[in-house]
């Protein structure tokens, strides 16, 4: 699997594992699009939240943060966020962990590294916080090197859209195959000390 990001004519290949992990059962992908940051990627008219307000994501690749803002009272799944993006015409999605972690996320060991994900049925990848910050470079306040942190703080404080067209593109390329075989699930490895 290959993910490239950057200016339209200067895409740079990201490093698998460090910068991104493709969604494990994502359909095959051979696409490129403008990156659009859509906050947490939530649409809930009852709560007056629409992270897609003011942006057109048709034929684009959306970038959204995992989780939800502190003030949002309802549960929202990753599948919900993908459906919101697909319903608005997005080609694919990128998910990133924001730089601000809740105490719960810290206890669970959440980091800015990409995580494994499956069961989403749309082309997508989980990217590192660092790559998400790079994608947002040049998409607004140039004097703020911590723009992703600032955007996440704003999203966490009030239910107003902070969506924006990034000055970057992304391309996703991989071929998904299905094969029969034995699946072994290793629950844990416990080191021993004796010969037995």
Helices and strands as residue ranges (DSSP letters): E 2-7, E 10-13, E 20-22, E 29-37, E 43-44, G 45-47, E 49-50, E 61-65, H 78-87, E 92-96, H 103-107, E 124-127, H 129-136, H 147-157, E 164-174
